């Protein structure tokens, strides 16, 4: 059994816990919106047509900021289509996913849905096939109180109070040849800079996200970020990162180490952004919005031909069913995002419902939690205060993709009266015996200890077996004389909450 020692020092602060780390993503893709968020005929639907069973699960998930309406979808989107009387809204083809968009669920509906979930809107503008003026029009419609043509139109459409959207994405994955209106880095950097400058003329306190390259494997990666930031640096606040992972060719060991790649991705983008900042003699720091991340079995979806020329409304697309191993990786990726909270100050799990999602629904039927739901919801609930960097002594094991990686990884958060420790055991066959020195935290009792694991690492929750996989209490967790001990099963994710007496 691998033996691991961890030491936690209250002074080893990385950054505050960023609530926007626990963001998500809703795109008009497949069944994310229609029969996901919105299904007027469903037994649980409220008067707006929103599935309240889904609303309850989103609240439990703990999503904070939700990116909308895309994604690839946004590059062909005319925001005006999605507001006003439903019977007058146009039906359009969506080129991104080769489906039909009815626009029965739009901007104002999404804003009202967000109020039910307690989440913040993060809005993307289409600068791929439109440009500066439509972005300014959308900003006026969404955020201006009243007294102008577009703000008064919002009021007339039944939303008297402004949406007050703070975070805005300037397009999506603009280096991807799959993107309608894709551009070179030079062309995108110029239009992004001009759009950002115009939007900040309207509201200097907006938080604007410029597109990074679509992934670290893109041939444009690195040079794209540099070129775009050289144009837009002084006008924007964030640069985006997108990363998806999956198990390849039965290589579970490398898959469990996916967070190593995420860490490299973040390092590279931070170094590039800081290089541009130094060149410009700028005093500002560009942070990262990791606004798409998840497990996505993309290779299998490409082979399936589920995106086709039938032009269906709300087809079943990208409906991955997630395993225990997938959930362990999601938990470890979220741990990495917490550890990088000094520069990753916003993130979005892509997506929220049905499409590569933690929540699944059946039309007219139930909604249920996928395995990946649990590490996200538990971390969102327990993480508070500040993120502290643990000192970890752990064996390493070799992986085909990433070389030697630590068997156990961990991160902790702490506030005045509570702490939480999150751990992953990447070993394929052996449990790990972990000893954690928490004396410096001044906490004396374990209030919760749960582990997500299963003898079958490919076990999944499905419509037929919605609760096949759930976290279970880890009864091995004990705290005595400032030392926490716990046993971590192989291929597992664990969360432990600590508190002062009476807290």
Beta strands, then each sheet from edge to edge (+ up, - down):
strand 1: 2-7
strand 2: 13-16
strand 3: 23-25
strand 4: 65-68
strand 5: 92-94
strand 6: 99-101
strand 7: 120-125
strand 8: 167-170
strand 9: 207-210
strand 10: 238-245
strand 11: 287-295
strand 12: 312-313
strand 13: 344-350
strand 14: 359-361
strand 15: 367-369
strand 16: 386-388
strand 17: 391-393
strand 18: 396-399
strand 19: 403-406
strand 20: 408-414
strand 21: 418-425
strand 22: 432-437
strand 23: 445-452
strand 24: 472-473
strand 25: 478-480
strand 26: 483-488
strand 27: 492-499
sheet 1: 17+ 1- 22- 26+ 25-
sheet 2: 2+ 16- 20+ 21- 27+ 23- 24+
sheet 3: 3+ 4+ 7+ 8+ 9+ 10+ 11+ 13+ 3+
sheet 4: 5+ 6- 12-
sheet 5: 14+ 15-
sheet 6: 18+ 19-
end
